[in-house]
Amino acid sequence: MKASKKILIGIILVIIAGIYYYIALPAANLHSSEAWFFLLFFLAAVAVIYALRKKLGVKEVKQSKVMKVFLFMILGVGIIYLVGSLLSSPIINAKRYQKLMEVEEGEFTEDVEEISFDQIPLLDKDSAEILGDRKMGSMVDMVSQFEADDIYSQINYQGRPVRVTPLKYASVIKWFTNRSEGIPAYIRIDMANQNTELVKLEEGIKYSTSEYFNRNIYRHLRFEHPTYIYDNLSFEIDEDGVPYWIAPVKKFNIGLFGGETVGRVVLCNAITGETEDYAIEDAPTWIDRAYSADLLVRLFDYYGTLKHGFFNSILGQRDCLETTDGYNYLALDDDVWMYTGVTSVNGDQSNVGFVLANQRTMETKYYKVEGATEAAAMASAEGQVQNLKYQATFPLLLNISDEPTYFIALKDDAGLVKKYAMVNVQKYQIVAIGDSVSQCEESYLSLLLSNGVKQEAEDTREVKTITGKITKIAQGVIDGNSHYYLMIEGSEEIFDVSVVDYIDIIKYEVGQEITLEYKEDTRANMVMSIE
């Protein structure tokens, strides 16, 4: 009888431990805090069951040698965990933490090239969610069964800045009735032109965050690699549009629990569940996020605050720099870079520079550009439209005419983008507002000239002459001014004549001979005189 009771108790303990493991999914790794908590939970459960089986009261528990052993083991595990945490902390290892991230000083105008309007990511995550929900609302065949997940990872897809997110089951019942086919689509939003697509798949996504059992992506990855400690997962698509889960694997460089970076990355095909395991330096270049923005910010804060030790970062704070409250993303060379400003720990209202950190490789560059904080730039932009009560999004850093410039979307109460603003980083009183990006930039360039930040470029183009019969004439209006566009016999060029400057052009007709002095330009040559 006693043997059978022991077996039963053993079975109960195994079941309890199995249920805890299946739900909590701790990594079988000494670096995992969850693994230590699991051990404490298991020891405590064994002790409780033993006390209940022996029907021990409080007095008997204190006197029981077996219970003393259990309490000693629980206390020992707790002490090891606390000591390990202390020995892994920046208090003792400030210099090692400060060197976790290598930071190079960069040249802004060389590293950040001017980009065309059709590549500027105009949407933040909140706006993308609104567009995604609207798209789902229009899909009558799916909206009753699925919802858009709230992931919306920012990636580069075929040279375009996009956000992608999978669908998820709308409820447990919808999961039960649809799980055999899986999730049929994901949402892809072009952040530049706001084009929103529901990409339907030939075979559904079987592994997702909305699964409940073994196909839950977290549980699937845990069973594939029981010892890996994963950072936050992201949802991405490769260049062929195949959906993947990107699972960075944490690497602890200092003691048991400290110095967290990324050592490996696991790619899981969201449709088939097949996984590929890479060292971080060997990861495919199409993935865009192995290092989360929060991790990169934390690593730079270690770099900026621990130069002279831990206690200096708390007390004297000499030469201490930290990131500002927020970040955004910039697409450079087919990678996604996290951007954030850098300010003094003393809490002044200006930035001393900013940081770009590659989310795939952790390559980090620091740019010494003194200027307004992002919060100050947002306030300046909102001040220009205060009568409309628009809200500014967190800025995106752009190179506009070789000037570091905050680009800000202004949204109404419904979360829709209504206007755009450009704020000069170094002179944040220079604020341009426009209904479109091109209009905003035109206004911004004019302000740079009128405020003496930029000088009118000297026109060094050669003045040329052409004589011949007019073969075509067309009229147009630019900025309220009339222009005539001519083509001359023997030339494929187009010649632009301003009516305001050369009123005599209205006397000419097709077939008449004309002599023009002009300067070459990209779309139409600018006429300087008519003879």
N, C-alpha and C positions, 0 to 999 in steps of 0.2 A: 504493500500500500504506500509506504514511504517513498519507494523508488518511483512509483507511478506519479506521485505528487510532484516529485522533483522534475520528472520528464515534462509534466504538464506546465510547471512553472517555467522551465526552460523554453518550451514552445511559446508560451505567452510572451516571454521576454524577446524572443526572436521576432514574433509578430509585431510587437510594439516598436522594436528597433527598425524593422522593415518598413512599417508605415511611416515612421518619422523620416527615414532616409528617402522614401518615395516622394514625400511631400516637400521636405526641406532641401534635398539634393546636395548635401555637403560633399565637397571634394575630398577624396582620400589622400590628403596632402598635409604635412606638418605646417605648411605656410597658411593653411586655411583656418580662419577664426571659426567658421561654421563647423569644421571637423572637431575642434576642441570643445565647442558647445555640445556637439553630438555625444562626445565622450562623457562630459559632465552629466548630460541628460540620462545616458545609459546607466552610469554608476548610481545616480540618484534613484532611477527606476528600480534597479536591482535591490538597493537598500530598502526602499519602501515596501517592495513585495516581500522581502525577507522579514521585515518587521511585522507586516500583516499576517504572514503565515505563522510566525511564532507568537502572534497576539501579544506583542511587546507594548507595554505602556511607556510613559515618558521616563520613569525611573529605570525600567528594564533596558531601555535603549541606551541610557547613559552608562549602565553597568555591563552591557553586552560587549564581549571582545570582538565578535564579528562586526557589530555596528561601528565599533571604534576603528576597525580596519577600513570599512567603507568610508567613514568620515575622513580618515587620514588620507585615503586615496583621492577623495573629492577635493579636499583642501590642497593636497599636493598638486593636482592638475591645475587648480585655480592659481596657485602660486607660480607654477611654471609659466602659465599663460600671461600673468601680470608682469613677471620678470622679463619674459620674452618680448612683451610689448614695450617695456621701458628700454631695454637694450637695443630695440629696433627703431627707437624714436629719434627725431631730430635733436632732442635735448643732448644726446650723447654723440650723435653722428652728423653734426651740422655740416662739416666739410664734405662728407660723402654725399649727403642730400644735395648740397649746392652744385655738385659735379654730375648729377644724374643727367642733366640736359646740357648739351653743348650748344652754345649760342654764338653765332657769327654776327658781326656788324655788316649791314648791307647798305647799298646805295639805292634809294627809292626809285629814281627815274630810270635806272638801269634794270632793276629787278621786276618792277611793276610797269608793264607797258600799257599805253592807252588802248582801250578796247572799244569796239564798235557798239552802237546802241543795242543791236540785236543780240549781244552777248552779256549785257548787264543783268544780273539776277534781281528783278524788281520785287519779288515776293518774299516775305518772311514765312515762317512755318504757320503762323496763325492764318495768314491770307491763303496759304496753300490748303489748309484744312477747310476753309470756307468753300473754295473751288471744288475740292474733293467731295464734300458733302452735297454740293449742288449737282455734281455729275452723278453721284449715286441716286439722288432724287429723281433724275431723269431716266434712270434705267429701271423701267417698270418690272422687267422680268427678274431682277436681282434684289431690288431694294427691300423686299419683304423677307428675304432670306439672309442678306449679308449687310455689313456696314464697313465703312472705311476705317482701317486701323489708324491710330494716331502717331505712327512712327515718322513718316515723311522724311526719309533720309535725303540729304542733299548730296548729289553725285554729279560727275561729268559723264554724259552719255552721248557718244558719237560727236564729241566736240561741243555739246550744248550743256548749259547748267540746268539740271532738272531735279525735282524732288519725286521720290517714289515711295509708295506704301502699299502693302497688300490689303486685301479685304479680310474681314473676319466674320465668323458666324455670329448672327444677331442674337442668339440665345442658345441655351442647352438643347432645346427642342430642335432648333434649326441645325445645330451641329449634328444631332442624331439622325436627322433625315437627309443630310447632305454629305456626311463624312465619307461615304464610299466614293463619291466623285471628287471630293476635295473642293477647295476654293477656286472658282473658275477664272479669276482675273486679278490684276493689280492696277493701281492708278499711277499714271505718269504725268507730271505737270512741268511744262517748259517754263522756267522762271523768268525768261526774258520776254516772251510774247504771250504768256499766260494761257497757252493752249493746253487744255486738259483732256487726256485720253484715258479711257478704260480699256486696257489691253487684255483681250480675252486669250486664254491659253487653250491649246489643244488637249492638254492633260492638266488637271487641276493641281493646285498646291496642296500637298498632303501634310506638310510639316510647318506648323505656325504657332503663334502665341495663343491662339484661341482653341487649340486642341486640349483635351482633358487628360488623356492617358499617355501611352508610350510615344505617340506622334507629336506631343507637345515639344516644341523645338528645344526648350531648356532640358527636358528629361531625355530627349533623344541624344543631345550632345553629351550629357552626363554619362549615359550608358556607353557611348562610343569612347569616351576618354574619362574614366573615373577619377584620374588624378589631376586633371586640368582645372585651374581656377580661372573662370572666364570673366572678362570685363563686359560692359554693356554691349549687347548684340546690335547690329544694324542690318537693314534690309537693302540689298543692292541688286542691280541687274548687270549682266555682262554686256559686251558690245552687240551680242545677238538678241538681247532682250530676255535671256533666261534668268529667272529669279533665284537669288542665293541669300542665305543668311551668313553674315560675316561675324565670326566669333573670335575676338582677340583673346589670347591666353596671357594672363598676368605673369610677370617675372619679378621675383622679390630679390633685390640686390643687397639689402642690408638686414642682417639678422633674420628672425623668423617671419616678421610681418612688415618690414619696412623697405623703402626704396622701390616702390612699385613702378614698373614700366611694362612693356609688352615684349615677350620673347618669341611667341609663335602666333600664328593665326590659322583658324580652322574655317574652311569654306564648306557650307552645307547646301547642296542643291535642294531648294524648297519643294520641288516636285517629287524627286525620287528618294531624298534623304541621304544620298551618297555624300561622303565627306572627303575632303582633301586637307592634309595637314602640312603646313609650311613653316619653316623658320621665317621670322619676320623679314629678314633681308632677302629671302627668296620668294616672297609673296608675289602673285601676278600683279602687273602694273595697272590692270583695269580696276582693281578694287580701290576705293577712295578713302575708306575710313577704317584704320586699324587702331589708331590712337583717338580716343574721344576728346572733344574740346575741353571737357572738364579736367581730364588727366593732363593735357598739355598746359592748361592754365595753372594747375597745381604744381607741375614741374618747374614752370618759369618762376612762380612765386618762391619756390625753394631757391632757385638760382639768384633771384633778385634780393631776397631778404637775409640769406644766411652767409653772405660774403665775409662777415666779421664775427661769425658764431651765433649760436642760438640766443644767448642772453642779450646781445646787441640788437637782435631783431625785435625784442620785447621792450628793452629799456632805452638805450641810447639811440638806436635806430639810425646809426650813421651809415650813409650810402645805401640805404634800403629802398628798393623799388618793388612795386607790386602792380599786378594787372588791375584794370578798372572793372566795374561791375557790369560785365556783359561781353559778348563776342559775336562775331559774324563770320561769314565764309567768303573766300575769294578763289576763283578758278584761275590757276596758273599752270601752264605746260601740262595740261590734261590731269592735273592733280587738284585736290581741294585743300586749301590752306586755311587754317583758323586765324582770324585776325582779332586782336584786342589791343587796347591802348595800355600804356605804362605810365604810372604816376608815382610821386613820392609817397612813402608811407605816412609822412606827416600830414597828409590830407589836404594839400592845396587844391585849387580849382583848375589846374592845368596839367596837361600831359607833358612828359619829358621825351616821349617817343612812342613807338608802337612795335608790336611783334607779329610776325607771320610764322606759323608753324605748320609743317606738312603733316597731314593726318595719316599718311601712309608710311612715311619714313622717319618722322619726328625731326627732320631737318628744321632748324629754327634760326630765324634772322631777326636782329633787332635794329631798328632805324631810329637814329637820334633826330627827331623832329619835334621841337617844342610847339605847343599849341593848345587848343581847347580840348577839354575832355569830351567824350561822346555825349554825356548828359548836357553839357553846356551847348553843344552844337544842336542837340535835339530841342533844347529850350529856345535857341535862336530861331530855328525853323518854325516852331510852333508860334513864336511871337509874330512872325510875318503874316500868319493867317489866324490870329487869335479871335477874330470876329466869327470865324467859321468853326472854331473849337475842334480842329483836326488834331489827331494824335500822331506823334512822330514815331517811326520804327527805329530800332537800333541801327546806327549808320553802317554803311558799307564803304570801305576805303577805296577810292579810285585815283588814278592818275589822269588829271584833266589839264592839258597844256603844261605838263611837267610840274604841276602843283598838287601836293597831297590834298585831297578833297573828300569831305564826307558827303556821301550820297544818301539821301533820306527819303523814304516814302511817307506821305502824309495820308492818314486814313480817317474816315468818318466813324460815327458811333457804330455803324453796322460792320466795321472791319474792312471796308472796301477802300482801295487806294484811289484818292481823288486828285492829288497833286504830288509833285516831286520838288525836292529842294537840294541845292548844292551849297555846302558851307566850307569855306577855306579853313584848313586845319590851323594854320599859323595866324590868320587874321579872321577870327570867326564872326566879326561884324559884317564881313562880306557874305551875304546870303542871297541866293537867287532862287526864285520860285517859278515853276512852270506847270502847265497842264499836261505837257508831254516831256519826255526826256530831252529831245532836241531843242524844244523851246527853253527848257531850263538851262541847258548848256549854253545856248546863245546869249541868254541874259547873264549867265555867270561869266562868260568870256568878256562881255562888255564891262562888267563890274571890275574885273581884273585890270582892264586897261584904264578905266576912269580912276581907279584907286592907286595907280602907279605900280601895281604888283608885276604887271607885264608891260612890255613896250611893243608898240606897233612894229611888226617885222618889216625890215627894209625890202622893198620890191626890187630885186636885181634881174628880173626877166628882161630879155632883149626885145626891143621894139622892132617888129618886122612889118613888111609892106606886101600887099597883094593887090593886083589889078586884074579885072576880068568882068565878064557879064554875070549878072545875077541869075541864078537858075531856080532858086526857091526863096520865098519870103513867108515867115510865120510870125504871128504876134502873140505875146504873152504878158502876164502881169506878175511882178515879183515885189512883195512887200508894198503893194499899192502903186508901184511905178510900172509904166508900160515899157516893154522891150521888143525890139524887132530882131528876129533870128534869120540870118542870111546864109545861103550857100553860093559859092562862086565857081564859075566854070573852071574845070581842071583841078579842083580841090575837093576833098571829102570832108574838110573841116567845117564846123559851124561857127558863125561869128555873131557875137552878142552886141547889139547896139542899144544903148539906153536912150530912149526918146527924150528924157529930161535933159540929157547932156548934148544930144545931137538931133535937134528937132527936124533938120533937113532930111532925115532918113525917110520921112513920110512922103517925100516927093518921088522916091524911086520905085520902079516896078521891075518885074521879071523881064530880062532881056536887055536892060540898060547896063552900060559899063560903069564900073565904080572902082575907086582906089581906096583901100582901107589900111590904116596903120593899126597894129594890134599886138597884144601880148598873149602868148599861149597859156591856156588854162586846161583844167582836166575835162570838163564837160563841154564848154563852149569858149572859144577865144574871145578875150575882152577887147573890144574896139576902142582905140585911143583917139582916132581922128578920121574924118571922111573928106575925100577930095573929089 
